[in-house]
Amino acid sequence: MIRIGRDNTGAAALEFAILAPVFGVIMIGIVDFSFAFYSKLQLASAVSTGAQYAYINGQSLTAATVAAFLTNVQNVVKSASALSLPMPTVMYNNSTTNANANNCYCISVSPQTWTVTTCGATCSGTNTQTAGKFVSIAASYTYTPIFATDQFLETGAMTESAIVRVQ
């Protein structure tokens, strides 16, 4: 005779039924975090690729070549990622046109300020930085988590930026 209190047939199935949803939620969270991390890395890599392109190809810009150069940097950033990125913002000497092509700047980081200075002059507050010409790149990507109310992941736009001295 089998006693009901001592009967353990089906215990594993019952434990699995209780724990399976918990493990499922944990797995979805891991996948969600992984996709967000992958997106952030792809965005950073795209901006880095654009910065490298700007550094290599921006050494001899003139007012006539700035517009084509900025478009090329935008295209490099967009094509460097598997993500469908919106058009990044690329500026030469703090302008999206060739308006400041002949100026040189000193840049301070916090807060970020661009100060027009004579080319080659030493920037105030530093001993080594000299005024130069810069390309800034800013890109964003909107990531939507699997869980709409995800507490650990950033919902909305992820952003990456870089500033490269080209001259």
LUMVEX-110000 format. One record per atom (N, C-alpha, C): residue number from 1; chain; atom name; x, y, z. Coordinates in pm, whole numbers, always signed. Example, Ala and Ser with C-alpha at 12.3 -4.5 7.8 and 13.67 -1.06 7.14 Angstrom:
<marmars>
   mifi   tilo   kekol       xx       yy       zz
      1      A       N    +1319     -569     +780
      1      A      CA    +1230     -450     +780
      1      A       C    +1320     -330     +780
      2      A       N    +1285     -225     +708
      2      A      CA    +1367     -106     +714
      2      A       C    +1290       +3     +787
</marmars>
This chain:
<marmars>
   mifi   tilo   kekol       xx       yy       zz
      1      A       N      +83     -118       +0
      1      A      CA       +0       +0       +0
      1      A       C      +89     +126       +0
      2      A       N      +58     +223      -89
      2      A      CA     +135     +348     -100
      2      A       C      +62     +455      -21
      3      A       N     +137     +520      +63
      3      A      CA      +80     +630     +141
      3      A       C      +93     +760      +60
      4      A       N       -8     +841      +65
      4      A      CA       -8     +966      -12
      4      A       C      +99    +1061      +39
      5      A       N     +123    +1066     +168
      5      A      CA     +224    +1156     +226
      5      A       C     +364    +1119     +185
      6      A       N     +389     +995     +156
      6      A      CA     +523     +950     +121
      6      A       C     +540     +933      -31
      7      A       N     +439     +954     -105
      7      A      CA     +444     +937     -250
      7      A       C     +518    +1055     -313
      8      A       N     +631    +1030     -380
      8      A      CA     +708    +1137     -442
      8      A       C     +713    +1125     -595
      9      A       N     +628    +1047     -652
      9      A      CA     +622    +1039     -798
      9      A       C     +561    +1169     -850
     10      A       N     +625    +1225     -948
     10      A      CA     +576    +1351    -1005
     10      A       C     +630    +1474     -935
     11      A       N     +715    +1458     -834
     11      A      CA     +770    +1573     -761
     11      A       C     +858    +1658     -853
     12      A       N     +938    +1596     -936
     12      A      CA    +1025    +1670    -1027
     12      A       C     +944    +1752    -1126
     13      A       N     +837    +1694    -1175
     13      A      CA     +751    +1767    -1268
     13      A       C     +686    +1888    -1201
     14      A       N     +646    +1872    -1076
     14      A      CA     +586    +1982    -1003
     14      A       C     +689    +2091     -976
     15      A       N     +810    +2054     -937
     15      A      CA     +916    +2153     -914
     15      A       C     +949    +2227    -1043
     16      A       N     +956    +2153    -1153
     16      A      CA     +983    +2216    -1281
     16      A       C     +873    +2315    -1318
     17      A       N     +750    +2278    -1295
     17      A      CA     +637    +2365    -1327
     17      A       C     +641    +2493    -1245
     18      A       N     +691    +2484    -1122
     18      A      CA     +700    +2604    -1037
     18      A       C     +819    +2691    -1078
     19      A       N     +933    +2630    -1111
     19      A      CA    +1054    +2706    -1138
     19      A       C    +1072    +2748    -1284
     20      A       N    +1006    +2684    -1377
     20      A      CA    +1023    +2717    -1519
     20      A       C     +991    +2863    -1551
     21      A       N     +883    +2921    -1501
     21      A      CA     +857    +3063    -1531
     21      A       C     +966    +3156    -1475
     22      A       N    +1019    +3123    -1359
     22      A      CA    +1126    +3205    -1299
     22      A       C    +1250    +3200    -1389
     23      A       N    +1289    +3079    -1430
     23      A      CA    +1404    +3067    -1518
     23      A       C    +1378    +3134    -1653
     24      A       N    +1256    +3127    -1701
     24      A      CA    +1220    +3193    -1827
     24      A       C    +1237    +3344    -1819
     25      A       N    +1192    +3403    -1710
     25      A      CA    +1205    +3548    -1691
     25      A       C    +1352    +3587    -1680
     26      A       N    +1429    +3507    -1609
     26      A      CA    +1572    +3535    -1597
     26      A       C    +1640    +3528    -1734
     27      A       N    +1606    +3428    -1813
     27      A      CA    +1666    +3414    -1946
     27      A       C    +1627    +3530    -2038
     28      A       N    +1502    +3572    -2032
     28      A      CA    +1460    +3686    -2114
     28      A       C    +1535    +3812    -2071
     29      A       N    +1556    +3829    -1941
     29      A      CA    +1634    +3942    -1891
     29      A       C    +1777    +3939    -1940
     30      A       N    +1837    +3821    -1942
     30      A      CA    +1975    +3808    -1991
     30      A       C    +1982    +3841    -2140
     31      A       N    +1887    +3790    -2216
     31      A      CA    +1884    +3819    -2360
     31      A       C    +1862    +3969    -2383
     32      A       N    +1771    +4029    -2308
     32      A      CA    +1742    +4172    -2320
     32      A       C    +1867    +4255    -2291
     33      A       N    +1934    +4224    -2182
     33      A      CA    +2056    +4296    -2146
     33      A       C    +2163    +4276    -2253
     34      A       N    +2174    +4156    -2306
     34      A      CA    +2273    +4127    -2410
     34      A       C    +2248    +4209    -2536
     35      A       N    +2121    +4219    -2578
     35      A      CA    +2089    +4300    -2696
     35      A       C    +2119    +4448    -2672
     36      A       N    +2091    +4497    -2553
     36      A      CA    +2121    +4637    -2522
     36      A       C    +2271    +4661    -2523
     37      A       N    +2346    +4571    -2463
     37      A      CA    +2491    +4583    -2459
     37      A       C    +2549    +4576    -2601
     38      A       N    +2499    +4485    -2682
     38      A      CA    +2542    +4474    -2821
     38      A       C    +2514    +4603    -2897
     39      A       N    +2397    +4660    -2877
     39      A      CA    +2361    +4785    -2945
     39      A       C    +2454    +4898    -2904
     40      A       N    +2485    +4907    -2776
     40      A      CA    +2576    +5011    -2727
     40      A       C    +2715    +4993    -2787
     41      A       N    +2763    +4868    -2794
     41      A      CA    +2894    +4843    -2853
     41      A       C    +2896    +4875    -3002
     42      A       N    +2789    +4841    -3074
     42      A      CA    +2780    +4872    -3216
     42      A       C    +2783    +5023    -3240
     43      A       N    +2711    +5097    -3155
     43      A      CA    +2707    +5243    -3168
     43      A       C    +2845    +5302    -3141
     44      A       N    +2911    +5256    -3035
     44      A      CA    +3045    +5305    -3003
     44      A       C    +3144    +5272    -3115
     45      A       N    +3133    +5154    -3170
     45      A      CA    +3222    +5113    -3278
     45      A       C    +3200    +5199    -3403
     46      A       N    +3075    +5230    -3434
     46      A      CA    +3045    +5313    -3551
     46      A       C    +3103    +5453    -3535
     47      A       N    +3087    +5511    -3417
     47      A      CA    +3143    +5646    -3393
     47      A       C    +3296    +5641    -3398
     48      A       N    +3354    +5536    -3343
     48      A      CA    +3499    +5521    -3346
     48      A       C    +3551    +5507    -3489
     49      A       N    +3479    +5433    -3571
     49      A      CA    +3518    +5419    -3711
     49      A       C    +3509    +5553    -3784
     50      A       N    +3404    +5629    -3756
     50      A      CA    +3392    +5762    -3815
     50      A       C    +3503    +5855    -3770
     51      A       N    +3541    +5846    -3642
     51      A      CA    +3650    +5929    -3590
     51      A       C    +3783    +5893    -3656
     52      A       N    +3805    +5764    -3676
     52      A      CA    +3927    +5720    -3743
     52      A       C    +3930    +5772    -3887
     53      A       N    +3818    +5762    -3956
     53      A      CA    +3810    +5814    -4092
     53      A       C    +3837    +5965    -4093
     54      A       N    +3778    +6037    -3999
     54      A      CA    +3798    +6182    -3993
     54      A       C    +3944    +6216    -3967
     55      A       N    +4008    +6142    -3879
     55      A      CA    +4149    +6169    -3849
     55      A       C    +4238    +6144    -3970
     56      A       N    +4212    +6035    -4042
     56      A      CA    +4296    +6000    -4156
     56      A       C    +4272    +6093    -4274
     57      A       N    +4146    +6131    -4299
     57      A      CA    +4112    +6206    -4419
     57      A       C    +4087    +6355    -4396
     58      A       N    +4097    +6402    -4274
     58      A      CA    +4066    +6542    -4247
     58      A       C    +4186    +6632    -4231
     59      A       N    +4303    +6584    -4269
     59      A      CA    +4426    +6660    -4244
     59      A       C    +4441    +6782    -4332
     60      A       N    +4386    +6783    -4450
     60      A      CA    +4407    +6896    -4541
     60      A       C    +4275    +6952    -4593
     61      A       N    +4181    +6972    -4504
     61      A      CA    +4051    +7025    -4546
     61      A       C    +4061    +7173    -4579
     62      A       N    +3980    +7211    -4677
     62      A      CA    +3964    +7352    -4711
     62      A       C    +3815    +7383    -4704
     63      A       N    +3782    +7509    -4711
     63      A      CA    +3642    +7549    -4706
     63      A       C    +3563    +7482    -4819
     64      A       N    +3626    +7457    -4932
     64      A      CA    +3558    +7397    -5047
     64      A       C    +3533    +7247    -5028
     65      A       N    +3613    +7181    -4945
     65      A      CA    +3600    +7036    -4931
     65      A       C    +3529    +6992    -4804
     66      A       N    +3493    +7085    -4718
     66      A      CA    +3432    +7051    -4588
     66      A       C    +3298    +6979    -4605
     67      A       N    +3210    +7029    -4691
     67      A      CA    +3075    +6971    -4705
     67      A       C    +3082    +6824    -4748
     68      A       N    +3162    +6793    -4846
     68      A      CA    +3174    +6655    -4893
     68      A       C    +3238    +6568    -4785
     69      A       N    +3334    +6622    -4713
     69      A      CA    +3400    +6548    -4606
     69      A       C    +3300    +6513    -4495
     70      A       N    +3217    +6609    -4454
     70      A      CA    +3119    +6584    -4348
     70      A       C    +3019    +6476    -4390
     71      A       N    +2976    +6480    -4516
     71      A      CA    +2886    +6377    -4567
     71      A       C    +2953    +6240    -4568
     72      A       N    +3080    +6237    -4605
     72      A      CA    +3153    +6110    -4605
     72      A       C    +3164    +6052    -4464
     73      A       N    +3192    +6137    -4365
     73      A      CA    +3202    +6089    -4227
     73      A       C    +3066    +6034    -4180
     74      A       N    +2958    +6104    -4213
     74      A      CA    +2825    +6055    -4177
     74      A       C    +2800    +5917    -4238
     75      A       N    +2834    +5901    -4364
     75      A      CA    +2813    +5773    -4432
     75      A       C    +2898    +5662    -4373
     76      A       N    +3020    +5695    -4333
     76      A      CA    +3107    +5595    -4270
     76      A       C    +3047    +5549    -4138
     77      A       N    +2997    +5642    -4057
     77      A      CA    +2937    +5607    -3928
     77      A       C    +2815    +5518    -3950
     78      A       N    +2727    +5557    -4042
     78      A      CA    +2606    +5478    -4068
     78      A       C    +2638    +5339    -4120
     79      A       N    +2735    +5328    -4208
     79      A      CA    +2765    +5197    -4268
     79      A       C    +2853    +5110    -4180
     80      A       N    +2909    +5164    -4073
     80      A      CA    +2998    +5087    -3986
     80      A       C    +2923    +5003    -3884
     81      A       N    +2792    +5012    -3882
     81      A      CA    +2715    +4939    -3782
     81      A       C    +2606    +4855    -3847
     82      A       N    +2576    +4744    -3783
     82      A      CA    +2464    +4661    -3829
     82      A       C    +2330    +4719    -3786
     83      A       N    +2334    +4817    -3696
     83      A      CA    +2212    +4882    -3649
     83      A       C    +2161    +4977    -3757
     84      A       N    +2033    +5007    -3753
     84      A      CA    +1979    +5106    -3845
     84      A       C    +1983    +5242    -3773
     85      A       N    +2097    +5307    -3785
     85      A      CA    +2120    +5433    -3715
     85      A       C    +2060    +5550    -3791
     86      A       N    +2005    +5647    -3718
     86      A      CA    +1967    +5772    -3785
     86      A       C    +2095    +5846    -3827
     87      A       N    +2081    +5946    -3911
     87      A      CA    +2199    +6019    -3960
     87      A       C    +2271    +6085    -3841
     88      A       N    +2400    +6056    -3824
     88      A      CA    +2475    +6117    -3713
     88      A       C    +2501    +6266    -3740
     89      A       N    +2528    +6338    -3634
     89      A      CA    +2564    +6479    -3646
     89      A       C    +2715    +6488    -3653
     90      A       N    +2765    +6547    -3760
     90      A      CA    +2909    +6564    -3777
     90      A       C    +2935    +6712    -3800
     91      A       N    +3028    +6767    -3721
     91      A      CA    +3059    +6910    -3733
     91      A       C    +3210    +6928    -3751
     92      A       N    +3244    +7025    -3831
     92      A      CA    +3383    +7066    -3848
     92      A       C    +3397    +7203    -3786
     93      A       N    +3483    +7213    -3688
     93      A      CA    +3503    +7338    -3614
     93      A       C    +3371    +7393    -3561
     94      A       N    +3294    +7306    -3500
     94      A      CA    +3169    +7343    -3432
     94      A       C    +3063    +7397    -3527
     95      A       N    +3064    +7352    -3652
     95      A      CA    +2964    +7394    -3750
     95      A       C    +2936    +7279    -3845
     96      A       N    +2811    +7266    -3887
     96      A      CA    +2776    +7162    -3983
     96      A       C    +2798    +7208    -4128
     97      A       N    +2850    +7329    -4144
     97      A      CA    +2884    +7382    -4277
     97      A       C    +3032    +7420    -4276
     98      A       N    +3074    +7489    -4380
     98      A      CA    +3214    +7533    -4387
     98      A       C    +3233    +7672    -4327
     99      A       N    +3137    +7719    -4249
     99      A      CA    +3140    +7856    -4195
     99      A       C    +3264    +7883    -4111
    100      A       N    +3312    +7785    -4038
    100      A      CA    +3426    +7806    -3948
    100      A       C    +3552    +7736    -3999
    101      A       N    +3558    +7709    -4128
    101      A      CA    +3668    +7629    -4183
    101      A       C    +3804    +7693    -4163
    102      A       N    +3811    +7824    -4156
    102      A      CA    +3940    +7891    -4144
    102      A       C    +3978    +7922    -4000
    103      A       N    +3891    +7892    -3905
    103      A      CA    +3919    +7920    -3764
    103      A       C    +3993    +7805    -3698
    104      A       N    +4063    +7835    -3592
    104      A      CA    +4122    +7734    -3505
    104      A       C    +4061    +7753    -3367
    105      A       N    +4052    +7644    -3292
    105      A      CA    +3982    +7646    -3164
    105      A       C    +4063    +7582    -3053
    106      A       N    +4034    +7627    -2933
    106      A      CA    +4075    +7559    -2811
    106      A       C    +3945    +7504    -2752
    107      A       N    +3948    +7378    -2714
    107      A      CA    +3829    +7316    -2659
    107      A       C    +3853    +7283    -2513
    108      A       N    +3759    +7326    -2428
    108      A      CA    +3763    +7282    -2289
    108      A       C    +3653    +7179    -2272
    109      A       N    +3677    +7083    -2184
    109      A      CA    +3590    +6968    -2176
    109      A       C    +3469    +6990    -2088
    110      A       N    +3487    +7040    -1968
    110      A      CA    +3374    +7046    -1876
    110      A       C    +3357    +7186    -1819
    111      A       N    +3258    +7260    -1859
    111      A      CA    +3164    +7234    -1967
    111      A       C    +3234    +7254    -2101
    112      A       N    +3182    +7186    -2202
    112      A      CA    +3247    +7193    -2333
    112      A       C    +3227    +7331    -2394
    113      A       N    +3339    +7398    -2420
    113      A      CA    +3335    +7529    -2484
    113      A       C    +3437    +7532    -2598
    114      A       N    +3402    +7599    -2703
    114      A      CA    +3488    +7615    -2818
    114      A       C    +3531    +7762    -2823
    115      A       N    +3659    +7790    -2811
    115      A      CA    +3710    +7926    -2811
    115      A       C    +3796    +7948    -2934
    116      A       N    +3759    +8048    -3015
    116      A      CA    +3837    +8080    -3135
    116      A       C    +3970    +8138    -3091
    117      A       N    +4078    +8082    -3145
    117      A      CA    +4213    +8122    -3108
    117      A       C    +4300    +8120    -3233
    118      A       N    +4410    +8190    -3229
    118      A      CA    +4504    +8189    -3341
    118      A       C    +4560    +8048    -3358
    119      A       N    +4565    +8002    -3482
    119      A      CA    +4613    +7867    -3509
    119      A       C    +4756    +7849    -3456
    120      A       N    +4777    +7741    -3384
    120      A      CA    +4908    +7710    -3328
    120      A       C    +4936    +7774    -3193
    121      A       N    +4852    +7868    -3148
    121      A      CA    +4873    +7931    -3018
    121      A       C    +4845    +7832    -2906
    122      A       N    +4913    +7849    -2793
    122      A      CA    +4889    +7762    -2679
    122      A       C    +4757    +7801    -2616
    123      A       N    +4675    +7701    -2587
    123      A      CA    +4545    +7726    -2526
    123      A       C    +4563    +7764    -2380
    124      A       N    +4482    +7856    -2334
    124      A      CA    +4493    +7897    -2193
    124      A       C    +4450    +7782    -2103
    125      A       N    +4520    +7770    -1991
    125      A      CA    +4486    +7665    -1895
    125      A       C    +4554    +7533    -1923
    126      A       N    +4628    +7524    -2034
    126      A      CA    +4702    +7400    -2062
    126      A       C    +4846    +7434    -2096
    127      A       N    +4932    +7337    -2080
    127      A      CA    +5072    +7358    -2116
    127      A       C    +5106    +7295    -2250
    128      A       N    +5022    +7201    -2295
    128      A      CA    +5059    +7127    -2414
    128      A       C    +4962    +7143    -2531
    129      A       N    +4837    +7177    -2504
    129      A      CA    +4740    +7184    -2614
    129      A       C    +4757    +7314    -2690
    130      A       N    +4759    +7302    -2822
    130      A      CA    +4761    +7420    -2906
    130      A       C    +4631    +7426    -2985
    131      A       N    +4595    +7544    -3027
    131      A      CA    +4470    +7562    -3102
    131      A       C    +4479    +7485    -3233
    132      A       N    +4367    +7426    -3270
    132      A      CA    +4364    +7346    -3393
    132      A       C    +4224    +7341    -3450
    133      A       N    +4208    +7251    -3546
    133      A      CA    +4079    +7231    -3612
    133      A       C    +4028    +7092    -3573
    134      A       N    +3897    +7082    -3549
    134      A      CA    +3840    +6962    -3491
    134      A       C    +3716    +6914    -3567
    135      A       N    +3694    +6784    -3562
    135      A      CA    +3572    +6722    -3613
    135      A       C    +3503    +6659    -3493
    136      A       N    +3375    +6689    -3476
    136      A      CA    +3299    +6624    -3369
    136      A       C    +3190    +6538    -3433
    137      A       N    +3171    +6420    -3373
    137      A      CA    +3075    +6323    -3424
    137      A       C    +2984    +6284    -3310
    138      A       N    +2854    +6286    -3332
    138      A      CA    +2757    +6242    -3232
    138      A       C    +2654    +6154    -3301
    139      A       N    +2633    +6035    -3246
    139      A      CA    +2535    +5943    -3303
    139      A       C    +2448    +5888    -3192
    140      A       N    +2327    +5850    -3227
    140      A      CA    +2236    +5795    -3127
    140      A       C    +2161    +5676    -3188
    141      A       N    +2109    +5594    -3098
    141      A      CA    +2030    +5478    -3138
    141      A       C    +1924    +5456    -3032
    142      A       N    +1802    +5434    -3074
    142      A      CA    +1693    +5410    -2980
    142      A       C    +1676    +5260    -2962
    143      A       N    +1700    +5213    -2840
    143      A      CA    +1685    +5071    -2808
    143      A       C    +1557    +5054    -2727
    144      A       N    +1476    +4960    -2768
    144      A      CA    +1353    +4929    -2695
    144      A       C    +1369    +4793    -2629
    145      A       N    +1372    +4788    -2497
    145      A      CA    +1389    +4659    -2429
    145      A       C    +1269    +4567    -2449
    146      A       N    +1291    +4438    -2430
    146      A      CA    +1184    +4340    -2440
    146      A       C    +1080    +4368    -2332
    147      A       N    +1128    +4393    -2211
    147      A      CA    +1039    +4433    -2103
    147      A       C    +1026    +4584    -2108
    148      A       N     +908    +4635    -2133
    148      A      CA     +888    +4779    -2149
    148      A       C     +923    +4855    -2022
    149      A       N     +913    +4792    -1908
    149      A      CA     +943    +4861    -1782
    149      A       C    +1073    +4810    -1722
    150      A       N    +1169    +4782    -1807
    150      A      CA    +1296    +4728    -1761
    150      A       C    +1366    +4829    -1671
    151      A       N    +1397    +4790    -1549
    151      A      CA    +1456    +4881    -1452
    151      A       C    +1607    +4896    -1471
    152      A       N    +1670    +4799    -1537
    152      A      CA    +1815    +4799    -1544
    152      A       C    +1868    +4852    -1676
    153      A       N    +1785    +4860    -1778
    153      A      CA    +1831    +4903    -1908
    153      A       C    +1778    +5042    -1941
    154      A       N    +1858    +5112    -2014
    154      A      CA    +1823    +5245    -2057
    154      A       C    +1720    +5235    -2169
    155      A       N    +1604    +5292    -2148
    155      A      CA    +1508    +5296    -2258
    155      A       C    +1525    +5430    -2327
    156      A       N    +1502    +5432    -2453
    156      A      CA    +1519    +5555    -2528
    156      A       C    +1651    +5556    -2601
    157      A       N    +1706    +5675    -2619
    157      A      CA    +1824    +5691    -2703
    157      A       C    +1954    +5664    -2629
    158      A       N    +2037    +5582    -2691
    158      A      CA    +2176    +5564    -2649
    158      A       C    +2257    +5662    -2733
    159      A       N    +2354    +5727    -2676
    159      A      CA    +2433    +5823    -2752
    159      A       C    +2582    +5795    -2735
    160      A       N    +2656    +5826    -2837
    160      A      CA    +2801    +5819    -2835
    160      A       C    +2853    +5941    -2911
    161      A       N    +2967    +5992    -2867
    161      A      CA    +3025    +6105    -2937
    161      A       C    +3178    +6099    -2931
    162      A       N    +3240    +6171    -3021
    162      A      CA    +3385    +6177    -3026
    162      A       C    +3426    +6311    -3087
    163      A       N    +3539    +6362    -3041
    163      A      CA    +3598    +6482    -3101
    163      A       C    +3739    +6446    -3144
    164      A       N    +3771    +6478    -3268
    164      A      CA    +3901    +6442    -3325
    164      A       C    +3970    +6569    -3375
    165      A       N    +4094    +6586    -3335
    165      A      CA    +4171    +6697    -3388
    165      A       C    +4229    +6654    -3523
    166      A       N    +4198    +6732    -3626
    166      A      CA    +4243    +6695    -3760
    166      A       C    +4354    +6786    -3812
    167      A       N    +4369    +6905    -3758
    167      A      CA    +4477    +6996    -3802
    167      A       C    +4529    +7074    -3684
</marmars>
